[in-house]
């Protein structure tokens, strides 16, 4: 997908090849059972008598033994403690956990039950992973943060930046 009008950057191609090799050799397992790749989930989010929509873009969802699920988010940048040791109130992973039931059965996320399993950041530059179980996530704390952000946006107190377009604002880093 390199733009045809630009000369090929050999170092970028080498970096991509290295990350793909690390993903396959260090993170992949032949027992993995990917079910969804690059999936967009629209999560209905009720707040103050109004239903909002949170859009989750999930890189990969694997089915695990015993009916559990694993959500994987690929990271191509540098490793960090935040990614290697996800916090119990990690916004991205909590949104994935809340959105996962909606992926399988639209409307089922309203029950508020989290699936069994967990989420992982796969750090492609280093071949490392950071994991957290869905049951370890502090969903109430994350919901408080989301609620506060929505209320601030609706009140005009949430400063619009480059990540807001046509009324859609991103709370997560790219």
Helices and strands as residue ranges (DSSP letters): H 10-22, I 23-27, E 34-47, E 50-63, G 65-67, E 69-75, H 81-84, H 91-104, G 108-111, E 117-123, E 128-133, G 134-136, H 139-154, E 164-165, E 168-169
